[in-house]
């Protein structure tokens, strides 16, 4: 299915400015569809001059749809498009047609001319098509919804709807069903839906909202004085014709999201529409999540500190040991503990349980090069990117890479000999291939990784086949040197 932008570009002669206005309309018109209990279809003259093409469609969430099939891309002309032609050419709302049938569904057609905010010529038509199969006497709520919808329809004709887009503001909730309050030009509540009344009662209202001055009532409810003034200012701004940003109001432990829109049919102030949604539980869960994430980061920070303490103690012990083999074993332990600490250090700065692994590999390689600097002139580099890895993968993987890099630095080249070690990585979806390649003297012909007695390679094999559930191979490369190859699935 083509997008609105694609259809405008390929099937109409509408300008870029008009295109942006229609995109803004399509982002906001769910509100109008829900208030109208009707499908809204956006029509524009087709490029070939033969009829109108449907550019977009939205169904109501408050009532039955008039269309089972999607209408986007459909072209109509002649008698079928009479209501659209009248609205487009005469610039007025068309309401006088007889009901029509869409299959077995009777529907009432209205056509609303769409103008941009400069109130220039008509650029498109919105059809408001209502399913009449369940016609009955409307309730008090439905009557107020329809009255508010009529205000917005007139503003659509005048260019006053949709409201201008505020930079950085989302076009999401609250919606009509979350809670609706209509206030008159005097600021007094004319109607409040049951959900809106419930939201305000959670903030401390004990009576009804009808007849109350919503600006002053809201100012009294909100806990913080500056926040209360801000919330009241936004409602007052909508009454004056402005389009304020959404606002979260907090009172008595309840959090309510509020959005205020001006009602100005024919350019005259008729009050404002205030949509509210109780988001108390949502914010409570958000706070719990933030607290949990902060606790996890603190745990990683403490683990990192403890590991660094362990490494420092092992380093001190190594300096006191006179047996070279024992000193070497302690220094290897320091290196292994430090590599694990790097993962926890990264996780302590992360907002989730994942790490950008490239930086960790680069630091491990740098430490290996520093340790070997006194005996060789080996350089290390990384070829490819690991990307972001979950912590349960990162910890064993950094141990494996650390051991393989250290092994290559220490054993591939003779003391004083220059050389290079390359950590290569290739990632496709959830599969990762890691290689550690040197260009040194290679392995003995009898070498087998599953038969080695060296602790470092035993650690590599155990982690690769156990924790990572992958395959590890260490062999001579056909072009010289040694290559370790690790393959495993992420997750």
C-alpha positions, -999 to +999 in steps of 0.1 A: +000+000+000+014+034-010+020+060+017+003+094+019+035+110+007+038+086-022+002+091-033+004+129-031+037+130-052+026+105-078-012+110-082-018+147-074-005+181-083-005+193-047+024+216-035+050+206-009+034+230+016+000+215+011+015+180+014+030+190+048-004+204+060-022+171+050+004+150+068-002+171+099-040+165+095-035+128+091-014+128+124-043+145+143-076+135+127-081+104+149-094+129+174-120+141+149-130+106+138-136+095+174-157+126+182-177+122+150-182+084+154-174+084+117-148+073+092-127+101+077-114+099+042-090+124+027-097+132-010-078+153-035-082+160-072-064+133-092-035+145-114-053+134-146-083+156-138-106+127-137-122+126-103-109+124-068-083+100-052-085+088-016-051+097+000-058+085+036-084+069+058-090+067+095-117+046+113-134+057+146-125+038+178-158+050+193-182+035+168-187+011+139-169+017+106-187+025+074-161+006+053-150-030+057-124-024+029-096+000+028-104+030+005-069+044+001-059+047-036-095+045-047-106+070-074-142+082-078-159+106-102-192+117-116-223+112-094-203+092-068-181+123-062-209+149-062-204+157-025-167+161-029-171+183-060-195+206-042-172+210-011-141+215-033-155+239-058-179+259-036-158+258-005-186+248+019-196+218+040-218+194+020-245+178+042-276+176+021-271+142+004-293+111+010-278+081+028-259+057+006-251+020+008-217+004+011-226-032+005-251-039+033-241-009+054-261+024+051-240+055+055-244+093+057-219+113+036-206+147+045-178+165+027-157+191+044-134+214+024-098+216+038-079+249+038-044+256+050-038+280+080-036+310+057-072+303+047-064+303+011-082+282-015-095+247-008-067+221-012-085+189-004-117+174+010-124+153+041-154+130+038-171+123+071-189+090+065-211+077+093-224+041+097-262+044+102-269+007+108-271+012+146-290+045+146-306+054+179-312+084+201-277+097+211-267+098+248-256+129+266-219+120+260-225+114+223-243+147+219-213+165+235-188+146+213-208+155+182-210+192+192-173+193+198-167+175+165-188+202+147-165+229+161-134+211+148-150+205+114-157+242+110-121+249+120-109+224+094-128+244+068-113+277+082-077+263+083-077+263+121-074+225+124-051+207+127-032+228+153+004+237+144+031+211+152+052+220+182+088+210+178+097+178+197+061+171+208+046+136+200+012+132+185+001+105+209-023+102+239-046+114+254-074+104+232-111+111+233-120+079+252-094+087+279-113+117+291-128+148+275-138+182+290-154+209+269-152+244+284-170+276+272-153+308+263-158+319+300-137+290+311-165+272+328-169+234+322-198+227+299-193+189+298-169+164+313-170+127+303-170+101+331-133+092+325-124+129+327-143+132+360-126+101+373-092+116+365-099+148+383-114+130+413-081+111+416-064+145+419-088+156+447-121+169+432-150+158+453-180+171+434-189+175+397-169+194+371-198+210+353-200+247+360-165+249+375-138+272+363-113+247+350-083+271+351-087+279+387-098+244+397-066+230+382-045+256+398-058+246+432-053+209+427-017+205+415+008+200+443+037+223+432+028+260+429+049+266+398+035+235+381+000+245+391+005+279+375+019+263+344-010+239+340-035+267+345-017+289+319-019+262+293-057+258+297-060+296+296-038+297+265-061+273+246-091+295+256-073+325+241-067+305+208-032+291+215-020+256+211-001+248+243+021+217+248+008+186+266+013+187+304+015+161+331-002+173+363+005+156+397-018+159+427-024+136+457-003+108+442-022+108+409-006+118+376-028+131+348-017+139+312-035+169+299-038+184+264-058+216+257-070+226+222-088+258+212-123+257+197-126+286+173-152+279+145-153+308+120-123+323+138-145+331+169-136+318+203-160+291+215-140+278+244-115+249+245-113+212+244-093+195+272-083+159+269-070+141+300-057+107+307-049+091+341-012+079+337-006+073+374+001+036+370+023+042+339+044+067+358+046+044+388+060+016+367+084+040+350+097+051+383+101+015+394+120+007+362+143+037+367+150+027+403+156-009+391+180+003+364+198+026+388+202-003+413+216-026+386+241+000+375+252+005+410+257-032+414+278-033+383+298-004+396+304-021+430+314-054+413+338-034+391+354-018+422+356-051+440+373-068+410+397-039+407+405-044+444+411-081+438+434-073+409+454-048+430+458-074+458+470-100+433+494-075+418+509-067+452+512-104+459+530-110+426+556-084+435+564-102+467+567-137+451+603-147+443+594-177+421+591-166+385+564-192+376+542-181+405+547-144+397+536-151+361+505-170+372+495-141+395+500-116+367+478-137+344+452-137+371+454-099+373+449-096+336+418-119+336+402-102+365+408-068+349+392-079+316+360-089+335+360-056+354+360-038+320+326-054+312+311-044+345+325-008+342+308-005+308+275-019+322+276+005+351+273+033+325+247+016+304+209+020+307+203-016+299+220-050+302+240-046+270+274-032+261+291-017+231+318-044+228+342-027+204+355-003+231+361-032+255+381-052+229+402-022+220+411-017+257+419-054+262+441-052+231+458-021+244+466-037+277+480-068+260+503-046+239+515-027+270+524-059+288+543-072+258+561-040+250+592-048+269+598-080+249+584-074+215+572-048+190+537-062+183+509-040+172+472-049+175+442-038+155+405-047+152+389-054+118+351-052+119+326-043+146+310-064+173+282-040+179+261-041+210+261-074+229+241-086+259+261-088+292+257-126+294+276-128+261+301-100+268+316-114+299+327-148+286+336-134+252+360-108+266+377-135+285+381-156+253+394-126+232+417-116+260+433-150+263+437-154+225+452-120+221+476-124+250+486-159+237+493-144+202+513-115+216+534-137+239+541-167+216+537-157+179+568-136+177+604-139+191+616-113+217+623-080+199+606-091+167+580-068+151+546-082+142+509-077+141+478-093+157+444-087+141+411-093+159+386-098+131+348-100+135+319-106+112+283-104+123+252-115+104+219-113+123+224-134+155+255-152+144+290-139+152+324-150+138+355-139+157+391-145+146+424-137+162+452-138+136+489-134+139+517-137+112+543-153+134+559-187+137+528-208+139+518-239+159+536-272+162+522-299+138+510-320+168+490-292+184+454-298+193+433-273+214+413-301+230+445-317+242+465-287+254+475-284+290+480-246+290+455-229+314+447-200+291+437-222+261+417-245+285+398-214+297+392-204+260+378-238+251+356-241+282+340-207+277+337-210+240+319-244+240+301-239+274+291-203+281+289-192+244+277-226+231+299-222+201+328-238+182+365-229+186+394-239+164+431-229+166+452-238+136+480-226+114+469-202+086+477-213+050+495-179+045+516-183+076+510-176+113+482-188+135+445-182+134+419-188+161+383-190+149+353-187+171+317-191+159+285-188+180+250-176+182+240-145+201+210-151+223 
